Amino acid sequence: MKRSPLLIGLLVVGVLLIGWLWTGYNSLVTARGAVEGDWAQVETQYQRRFDLVPNLVSTVRGAANLEQDTLTQVTAARTQWQQADNRSEQIAAAEGFESALARLLVTVEAYPQLQATQAFRDLMTQLEGTENRIATARRDYNQTVQHFNVMVRRFPRNILAGLFGFDPEAFFDAAEGSETAPEVNFE
């Protein structure tokens, strides 16, 4: 029995198409898993910060006449992070927390007796280390998101991404106005 070249050609094209679908889908799943893994690292570092800050606030409150508004902002931002339902809400909450934390730290500068206590210095050292970890985790997350977004948008994989619901992920950008130091008025 003689095989038709057309039939053989269709089989080869079918096998290639199935192989492309298989490897393309699996690479998208792997890339999304990397994004989720890096986001978990960001969450871990933020949780470390959120666990550390109440100790810092208590130390500051005990030694300084801290503005109630600043404490309220720190507490509200921490609560917003804990109640966030998705990644976008968590990013927004983190940005709000960073602003409130910056305001708290600027407030502390007016209290040299507080800065001289060992407990405060220890907390600040831990906070500095945590901030470095957060910066590293955010950088790693953004690099992974960039790789994933390129995969999702590049032809022909964008066809697979559209078919299987792989949408681009959001970057973790700096908060608007973060380039400006917060102002604190002690009048």
C-alpha positions as CSV (number, residue, x, y, z in Angstrom):
1,M,0.0,0.0,0.0
2,K,1.4,3.3,-1.0
3,R,1.2,6.3,1.4
4,S,0.2,9.6,0.1
5,P,2.7,12.4,0.5
6,L,-0.2,14.6,1.5
7,L,-1.2,12.3,4.3
8,I,2.4,12.1,5.5
9,G,2.7,15.9,5.3
10,L,-0.5,16.4,7.3
11,L,0.8,14.0,10.0
12,V,4.1,15.8,10.3
13,V,2.3,19.2,10.5
14,G,-0.1,17.7,13.1
15,V,2.8,16.4,15.2
16,L,4.7,19.7,15.0
17,L,1.5,21.6,16.0
18,I,0.9,19.4,19.0
19,G,4.5,19.7,20.0
20,W,4.3,23.4,19.7
21,L,1.1,23.6,21.8
22,W,2.6,21.3,24.4
23,T,5.9,23.1,24.8
24,G,4.4,26.5,24.5
25,Y,1.7,25.9,27.1
26,N,4.2,24.3,29.5
27,S,6.7,27.2,29.2
28,L,3.9,29.7,30.0
29,V,2.9,27.6,33.0
30,T,6.5,27.5,34.2
31,A,6.9,31.3,33.7
32,R,3.7,32.0,35.6
33,G,4.9,29.7,38.4
34,A,8.1,31.8,38.5
35,V,6.1,35.0,38.8
36,E,4.0,33.5,41.6
37,G,7.1,32.2,43.4
38,D,8.9,35.6,43.2
39,W,5.7,37.3,44.4
40,A,5.6,34.9,47.4
41,Q,9.1,36.2,48.3
42,V,7.9,39.8,48.1
43,E,5.0,38.9,50.4
44,T,7.3,37.1,52.8
45,Q,9.5,40.2,53.1
46,Y,6.6,42.5,53.5
47,Q,5.1,40.3,56.2
48,R,8.5,40.5,58.0
49,R,8.3,44.3,57.8
50,F,4.7,44.3,59.0
51,D,5.6,42.1,61.9
52,L,8.5,44.3,62.8
53,V,6.9,47.7,62.6
54,P,4.5,47.3,65.6
55,N,7.5,46.8,67.8
56,L,9.1,49.9,66.3
57,V,5.9,51.9,66.8
58,S,5.6,50.8,70.4
59,T,9.2,51.7,71.1
60,V,8.8,55.1,69.5
61,R,5.4,55.7,71.2
62,G,7.0,55.0,74.6
63,A,9.9,57.5,74.1
64,A,8.4,60.2,72.0
65,N,5.3,62.3,71.7
66,L,4.3,60.8,68.4
67,E,1.6,62.2,66.3
68,Q,-1.5,60.1,66.4
69,D,-2.1,60.7,62.7
70,T,1.2,59.0,61.9
71,L,0.4,55.9,64.0
72,T,-3.0,55.7,62.5
73,Q,-1.6,55.7,58.9
74,V,0.9,53.0,59.8
75,T,-1.7,50.8,61.4
76,A,-4.3,51.4,58.6
77,A,-1.7,50.6,55.9
78,R,-0.7,47.4,57.7
79,T,-4.4,46.4,58.0
80,Q,-5.0,47.2,54.3
81,W,-2.2,44.8,53.3
82,Q,-3.6,42.0,55.4
83,Q,-7.1,42.4,53.9
84,A,-6.0,42.7,50.3
85,D,-7.7,40.2,48.0
86,N,-5.3,40.3,45.1
87,R,-1.8,41.3,44.0
88,S,-2.8,44.8,42.8
89,E,-4.4,45.6,46.1
90,Q,-1.3,44.3,48.0
91,I,0.9,46.5,45.8
92,A,-1.3,49.5,46.6
93,A,-1.3,48.7,50.3
94,A,2.5,48.3,50.3
95,E,2.9,51.7,48.7
96,G,0.7,53.3,51.3
97,F,2.6,51.6,54.1
98,E,5.9,52.8,52.7
99,S,4.6,56.4,52.8
100,A,3.4,56.0,56.4
101,L,6.6,54.3,57.5
102,A,8.7,57.1,55.9
103,R,6.7,59.6,57.8
104,L,7.2,57.7,61.0
105,L,11.0,57.6,60.5
106,V,11.2,61.3,59.7
107,T,9.3,62.0,62.9
108,V,11.8,59.9,64.9
109,E,14.6,62.1,63.8
110,A,13.4,64.8,66.1
111,Y,14.0,62.6,69.2
112,P,17.7,62.0,69.7
113,Q,17.1,60.3,73.1
114,L,15.0,57.7,71.3
115,Q,17.7,57.1,68.7
116,A,20.2,56.5,71.5
117,T,18.3,53.5,73.0
118,Q,19.5,50.0,72.2
119,A,16.0,48.7,71.5
120,F,15.4,51.3,68.9
121,R,18.8,50.8,67.3
122,D,18.2,47.1,67.1
123,L,14.8,47.6,65.5
124,M,16.2,50.0,63.0
125,T,18.9,47.5,62.1
126,Q,16.3,44.8,61.5
127,L,14.2,47.3,59.6
128,E,17.1,48.3,57.4
129,G,17.9,44.6,56.6
130,T,14.2,44.0,55.9
131,E,14.1,47.0,53.5
132,N,17.1,45.6,51.6
133,R,15.4,42.2,51.4
134,I,12.2,43.9,50.1
135,A,14.2,45.8,47.5
136,T,15.8,42.6,46.3
137,A,12.6,40.6,46.2
138,R,10.8,43.4,44.3
139,R,13.7,43.6,41.8
140,D,13.6,39.8,41.3
141,Y,9.8,39.8,40.9
142,N,9.9,42.6,38.3
143,Q,12.6,40.8,36.3
144,T,10.5,37.6,36.3
145,V,7.4,39.6,35.4
146,Q,9.3,41.2,32.5
147,H,10.3,37.8,31.2
148,F,6.7,36.4,31.5
149,N,5.2,39.5,29.9
150,V,7.6,39.2,26.9
151,M,6.6,35.5,26.5
152,V,2.9,36.4,26.7
153,R,3.1,39.2,24.1
154,R,5.6,37.7,21.6
155,F,4.3,36.1,18.5
156,P,3.4,33.2,18.1
157,R,3.2,32.4,21.8
158,N,0.8,35.3,22.3
159,I,-1.8,33.1,20.4
160,L,-1.4,30.4,23.0
161,A,-1.4,32.9,25.9
162,G,-4.7,34.3,24.6
163,L,-6.2,30.8,24.1
164,F,-5.3,29.7,27.6
165,G,-5.9,32.9,29.5
166,F,-2.3,34.0,30.3
167,D,-2.5,37.7,30.8
168,P,0.5,40.0,31.4
169,E,1.3,40.6,35.1
170,A,1.6,43.9,36.8
171,F,5.0,45.3,37.7
172,F,5.8,46.5,41.2
173,D,6.4,50.2,40.5
174,A,7.6,52.9,42.9
175,A,4.7,54.7,44.6
176,E,3.7,58.0,43.0
177,G,5.5,60.8,44.9
178,S,8.1,58.5,46.4
179,E,10.9,60.6,45.0
180,T,9.9,63.4,47.4
181,A,10.8,63.0,51.1
182,P,7.9,63.3,53.5
183,E,7.5,66.5,55.5
184,V,6.9,66.5,59.2
185,N,5.9,69.7,61.1
186,F,6.5,69.8,64.9
187,E,4.7,72.9,65.6
